[in-house]
Amino acid sequence: MAIDTQAVPAPGAPTRDRTAWWRDAVIYQVYLRSFADANGDGVGDLAGVRSGLPYLASLGVDALWFNPWYASPMADAGYDVADYRSIDPVFGTLAEAEALIDEAHALGLRIIVDVVPNHCSDQHSWFRAALDAGPGSPERELFWFRPGRGAHGELPPNDWKSEFGGPAWTRVTEPDGMPGQWYLHLFAAEQPDLNWNNPRVRAEHEDILRFWFDRGADGVRIDSATMPAKDPLLPDFDRAEPSGPHPFVDRDEVHEIYRAWRAVAESYPEPRALIGEVWLADAERFAAYLRPDEMHAAFNFDYLNCPWDAPRLRAVIDATLEAHAPVDAPATWVLSNHDVTRHVTRYGREDSAMGRSPWQHGAPTDLELGTRRARAALLLNLALPGSCYLYQGEELGLWEVSAIPDEQRQDPFFHRSGGADVGRDGCRVPLPWSDTAPPFGFSPQSATVQPWLPQPAEWAAHTVEALTGVPDSMLEFYRTALRLRREETALHGGSLSWHSGPDGEVLDFRRGTLRCVVNLSKQRVRLPEYASVILASVPLPQRTDTLPADAAVWLRTR
């Protein structure tokens, strides 16, 4: 794909306070290694994204969020960062990243980069120095090195478990060749946890923020945002019957980190945005991260987790807006990302809740039903107050790919579970751009290697090329919905008022003169009188009095 320097942003953006763009933006997640491969090595790269910027601008999104593009051994798809100030060679160069940011800005697209404060790579210069320096050294104080338990230190320092399975501790061989201390890694062994009690760790990450903000990044997405602070005593922890504060999740001390980061973000003429990955069940604890001196927004995982069920969706929407109101923070609405089953797939299952483990691998799936519901869900998402996140490929109607041979799976979840958990590879398969067979334009025709994950042949009908210009295709539906959202001033600010009750099978609410009706029942439902159709998820006449099952509509009302 060649770069189109003549492309322009999608028209119709209303005038509003651009310094608070994150409050109602539509943000598109770019999973870099699966977006577009320009050099033919089977892995997506910065050059591929640069060639795709006009496509993203024409789609009508406001910003792009990039998963980590930094130098990394790729033990966890780049979330094991070895150097924040350089780009991994598989993706390109720092100069290319700077050019991408400038080109995106020229097209009206903002850029959000990922930061991973909880841990780094075991190949990071700090960790290599800590291994060389030995016990008791300042270098080891940057991490959580501790002696083991047992007569000879042969047991881990405590009973904490890794998020990827197995113990959260690995024993090192000391410079003298003897077994020595253990280090903490709440994720993979290649991802040692940083010690945020150390001032050097705090100063380094604030400098990393400035490094990318100075290069034009408009915000950062904060990975595993609840986990950097640890109980310094490192006590055992019973997950089944916890008592007292959690030793490494949502500790009060973590808020000091984000207050300092907010000060960095606010030091720029146009403040940068801090967006957190905050997995918490407690709404009040969740909202604490969104106080005016901390993050600007956080992902809404309760909504992502929710099944296709009207009362439960209504409850989540109400609870979300209620939790955000006291801190005057925007809600966020998201259905898919690089860590969960694509929603076309899960909406086509009897159990449509997100549920990551064991991913309902092999569960019967009605993709036609899932696609129908996904179209309706888009209109719901875009009509709700706040910002909306899209995951690359959902605009093409892509589904979760389950038929990946074991030898090609790369997710640590799969390998550390011995294959019991198939992991996240199925939602990370490279995008189809053109042609009728893999690699579907993801790699150039001259490429001699296959994409890093296999694409299903059925995606031939879901390429950008195949869907462009086709009335009612998923891609054109997304483009129309995003354009109309930009044009509808009622969808930028303000609240919603419900017309439906909390226990019915229909979601019906108003934003100004726009009314959104989503039918989650199994039969047609009546629509309000004297209303004209703005956009529907299924073909409808301009004036109609009913809405089919698993469908949504935007109406203009008096």
ROBATI-903206 format. One record per residue (C-alpha): x, y negated, z negated. Coordinates in steps of 0.05 Angstrom, whole numbers. Layout:
BEGIN
      px      py      pz
       X       Y       Z
...
END
This chain:
BEGIN
      px      py      pz
       0       0       0
      27     -68      19
      21    -129     -26
     -34    -177      -3
     -10    -245     -25
     -73    -278       4
    -121    -242     -44
    -161    -287     -90
    -195    -274    -157
    -267    -252    -157
    -312    -314    -151
    -364    -339    -199
    -326    -343    -264
    -364    -391    -311
    -330    -449    -344
    -311    -430    -415
    -255    -437    -465
    -199    -401    -430
    -156    -401    -493
    -204    -349    -522
    -209    -308    -458
    -207    -242    -497
    -275    -255    -528
    -315    -234    -467
    -263    -208    -418
    -268    -144    -377
    -201    -110    -387
    -177     -54    -341
    -129      -2    -370
     -72      16    -323
     -41      83    -340
      22      67    -301
      48     136    -284
     -19     154    -252
     -38      89    -217
       3      88    -153
      71     117    -133
     109      72     -85
     176     108     -82
     151     179     -71
     177     212    -134
     108     235    -156
     103     184    -214
      67     118    -212
     110      56    -216
     110     -20    -219
     116     -27    -144
      54      15    -137
      15     -30    -185
      40     -92    -150
      13     -66     -85
     -54     -52    -120
     -63    -120    -152
    -108    -146     -96
    -153     -85    -106
    -158    -100    -181
    -172    -173    -168
    -227    -156    -119
    -257    -107    -169
    -272    -167    -213
    -235    -152    -278
    -203    -206    -320
    -142    -172    -349
     -98    -111    -343
     -74     -70    -402
     -11     -29    -389
       8      33    -428
      82      32    -447
     129      18    -389
     192      13    -431
     255      56    -429
     236     123    -459
     254     197    -456
     179     208    -445
     169     259    -501
     100     228    -509
      86     193    -443
     126     131    -462
      99     123    -533
     169     142    -555
     203      76    -540
     278      74    -535
     286       1    -514
     230     -51    -512
     272    -100    -472
     282     -56    -411
     236     -19    -364
     242      56    -355
     277      70    -289
     221     117    -268
     175      56    -267
     223       3    -241
     262     -55    -269
     251    -114    -316
     253    -161    -256
     196    -121    -225
     155    -127    -289
     166    -202    -290
     146    -207    -217
      84    -165    -231
      63    -212    -287
      72    -273    -242
      34    -241    -184
     -23    -219    -230
     -29    -290    -258
     -32    -317    -187
     -93    -273    -176
    -127    -294    -240
    -109    -230    -278
     -80    -232    -348
     -31    -180    -374
     -32    -140    -439
      28     -97    -457
      30     -40    -507
      71     -41    -571
      82      18    -617
     100      -7    -687
      94      59    -725
     153      94    -692
     206      92    -638
     244     144    -598
     296     190    -627
     340     162    -571
     332      90    -596
     399      60    -614
     377      49    -686
     360     123    -696
     424     147    -663
     463     101    -709
     425     127    -769
     443     199    -752
     516     180    -745
     518     138    -809
     495     191    -858
     455     190    -923
     450     126    -963
     470      81    -904
     434      16    -885
     420      48    -817
     379     103    -849
     338      52    -889
     306      31    -823
     270      99    -823
     243     148    -875
     302     194    -889
     294     236    -952
     326     298    -983
     286     361    -978
     254     400   -1034
     273     470   -1055
     338     496   -1084
     378     477   -1023
     335     422    -994
     306     472    -945
     234     448    -953
     203     383    -926
     200     325    -976
     124     328    -977
      64     364    -945
      46     312    -893
      25     339    -825
      40     311    -756
     -17     284    -714
       7     332    -661
       6     392    -707
      58     422    -753
      99     388    -807
     113     313    -804
     186     323    -823
     248     347    -786
     314     364    -818
     378     335    -788
     448     361    -783
     494     312    -818
     559     285    -788
     598     339    -827
     558     393    -791
     517     414    -852
     441     414    -858
     421     349    -891
     364     300    -900
     295     302    -868
     263     245    -829
     189     229    -824
     151     231    -758
      76     227    -761
      73     243    -687
     125     284    -648
     194     300    -676
     221     255    -621
     183     196    -652
     215     178    -720
     173     132    -763
     201      63    -778
     206      36    -849
     165     -28    -849
     189     -45    -919
     255     -63    -886
     258    -137    -865
     300    -119    -804
     243     -77    -776
     195    -134    -784
     241    -185    -753
     257    -140    -694
     184    -130    -676
     168    -204    -681
     226    -216    -633
     198    -162    -586
     132    -199    -584
     167    -264    -566
     208    -228    -512
     145    -208    -475
     104    -270    -491
     161    -312    -463
     156    -271    -399
      82    -286    -391
      47    -229    -426
     -20    -255    -449
     -28    -205    -505
      -8    -139    -536
     -47     -76    -551
     -22     -47    -618
     -18      29    -619
     -37      67    -682
     -46       0    -716
     -68      28    -784
      -6      71    -795
      59      31    -801
      55      19    -877
      71      79    -921
      67      93    -995
     142      87   -1014
     134     145   -1062
     115     191   -1004
      67     233   -1047
      34     297   -1024
     -33     286    -992
     -94     332    -992
    -132     316    -928
    -190     360    -950
    -200     325   -1017
    -165     257   -1015
    -162     214   -1077
    -138     142   -1082
    -108     101   -1025
     -85     140    -964
      -9     145    -965
       0     125    -892
     -66     102    -861
     -98      34    -873
     -56      12    -931
     -66     -59    -955
       6     -76    -940
      -5     -66    -866
     -43    -132    -861
      21    -171    -878
      50    -145    -812
      -7    -171    -770
     -11    -238    -805
      62    -249    -785
      46    -226    -714
     -13    -274    -710
      33    -331    -728
      77    -312    -670
      18    -307    -623
      -9    -375    -645
      58    -409    -635
      47    -411    -559
      10    -468    -524
     -42    -417    -501
     -46    -368    -559
     -32    -295    -542
     -81    -240    -561
     -70    -184    -610
    -114    -123    -596
    -111     -64    -644
    -121      11    -639
    -158      17    -705
    -188      85    -719
    -228      75    -784
    -296      99    -806
    -305      45    -858
    -335     -17    -823
    -312     -65    -877
    -240     -39    -875
    -242     -42    -799
    -265    -114    -800
    -208    -133    -846
    -161    -126    -787
    -201    -179    -750
    -197    -235    -801
    -179    -303    -770
    -105    -296    -788
     -97    -224    -762
    -118    -190    -697
    -164    -221    -645
    -199    -156    -627
    -197     -81    -639
    -222     -20    -601
    -292       4    -620
    -282      79    -628
    -350      90    -661
    -382      69    -595
    -334     111    -554
    -349     171    -599
    -424     164    -594
    -465     214    -553
    -517     196    -501
    -572     186    -553
    -613     122    -559
    -622     119    -635
    -548     134    -648
    -525      84    -596
    -572      32    -625
    -544      45    -694
    -472      38    -670
    -487     -26    -632
    -522     -57    -692
    -467     -35    -740
    -413     -61    -694
    -443    -130    -686
    -458    -133    -760
    -385    -115    -778
    -356    -167    -730
    -401    -225    -748
    -370    -243    -816
    -301    -250    -786
    -326    -283    -721
    -289    -231    -679
    -313    -205    -611
    -339    -134    -608
    -307     -87    -557
    -342     -34    -515
    -304      24    -484
    -323      93    -459
    -258     124    -434
    -183     116    -442
    -119     156    -435
    -132     195    -499
    -203     221    -490
    -245     262    -442
    -271     220    -384
    -343     199    -397
    -370     225    -330
    -352     294    -357
    -376     287    -429
    -441     253    -409
    -455     315    -366
    -450     361    -426
    -501     383    -477
    -457     354    -531
    -438     286    -502
    -400     260    -563
    -327     243    -550
    -294     297    -593
    -221     306    -575
    -204     373    -606
    -211     422    -575
    -238     377    -519
    -296     426    -506
    -250     457    -455
    -292     500    -408
    -359     473    -433
    -413     473    -380
    -415     405    -346
    -467     374    -300
    -426     323    -262
    -486     295    -225
    -520     281    -292
    -455     254    -321
    -447     206    -262
    -519     182    -268
    -509     167    -342
    -442     135    -330
    -473      85    -282
    -527      68    -333
    -474      62    -388
    -436      10    -347
    -496     -37    -346
    -505     -26    -420
    -432     -42    -435
    -429    -104    -391
    -492    -132    -422
    -470    -126    -494
    -438    -186    -530
    -362    -183    -530
    -308    -154    -486
    -309     -90    -444
    -253     -42    -429
    -250       1    -366
    -203      60    -356
    -171      67    -287
    -211     112    -242
    -278     106    -276
    -297      57    -221
    -288     116    -173
    -331     163    -214
    -273     208    -232
    -283     265    -281
    -239     303    -329
    -193     353    -292
    -193     419    -329
    -159     464    -277
     -87     445    -293
     -39     505    -296
      -7     513    -364
      63     505    -334
      43     436    -308
      13     410    -373
      56     357    -407
      17     332    -468
      51     346    -535
     -18     367    -562
     -17     426    -515
      54     448    -529
      54     438    -605
     -12     475    -611
      13     534    -571
     -41     519    -519
     -99     520    -568
    -111     446    -554
    -108     431    -479
     -92     359    -495
    -101     296    -455
     -72     312    -386
    -141     320    -355
    -157     246    -362
     -88     225    -337
     -89     255    -267
     -63     207    -213
    -114     164    -177
    -139     181    -106
    -131     122     -58
    -141     149      12
    -138     209      59
    -175     275      52
    -124     318      14
     -76     310     -44
     -38     267     -59
     -95     223     -32
     -49     163     -19
     -23     162     -90
      47     176     -62
      71     154       7
      64     203      65
     139     211      66
     140     238      -6
     170     307     -13
     146     320     -85
      76     329    -112
      44     281    -162
      65     294    -234
      -4     324    -248
     -46     360    -195
    -107     327    -164
    -170     366    -149
    -189     373     -75
    -259     349     -92
    -232     279    -103
    -230     270     -27
    -300     240     -33
    -278     194     -89
    -219     157     -60
    -218      81     -57
    -219      86      18
    -279     133      19
    -321      90     -28
    -304      21      -3
    -362     -12      34
    -409      46      20
    -475      19      -9
    -490      46     -78
    -423      81     -84
    -394      80    -154
    -339      31    -132
    -387     -18     -99
    -434     -12    -159
    -376     -32    -205
    -357     -90    -161
    -429    -115    -159
    -439    -107    -234
    -374    -143    -251
    -390    -200    -203
    -459    -209    -232
    -431    -207    -302
    -384    -264    -285
    -442    -304    -255
    -490    -293    -313
    -476    -349    -363
    -522    -313    -413
    -471    -257    -417
    -415    -303    -440
    -426    -319    -513
    -488    -315    -556
    -522    -254    -586
    -576    -205    -566
    -648    -195    -587
    -680    -126    -587
    -746    -110    -554
    -742     -36    -571
    -745      -4    -639
    -687      32    -672
    -715     102    -665
    -740     104    -593
    -709     135    -532
    -701      68    -496
    -651      12    -509
    -684     -54    -490
    -653    -122    -507
    -648    -193    -481
    -588    -239    -470
    -618    -306    -451
    -661    -295    -389
    -627    -228    -374
    -660    -166    -401
    -625     -99    -403
    -665     -35    -406
    -632      34    -412
    -675      96    -409
    -643     154    -447
    -707     195    -447
    -724     253    -401
    -782     217    -366
    -798     151    -332
    -813      92    -377
    -852      28    -363
    -815     -37    -352
    -837    -105    -376
    -886    -144    -333
    -867    -204    -291
    -794    -184    -286
    -751    -179    -224
    -692    -132    -215
    -623    -162    -216
    -585     -96    -213
    -602     -23    -227
    -560      39    -237
    -606      76    -189
    -642      51    -126
    -704      11    -147
    -752     -35    -109
    -745    -109    -124
    -809    -107    -164
    -823     -42    -201
    -861     -23    -263
    -822      40    -284
    -750      63    -295
    -727     136    -284
    -693     178    -337
    -619     166    -351
    -620      99    -315
    -610      26    -332
    -632     -40    -303
    -617    -114    -311
    -681    -156    -304
    -695    -230    -297
    -751    -247    -343
    -792    -310    -354
END
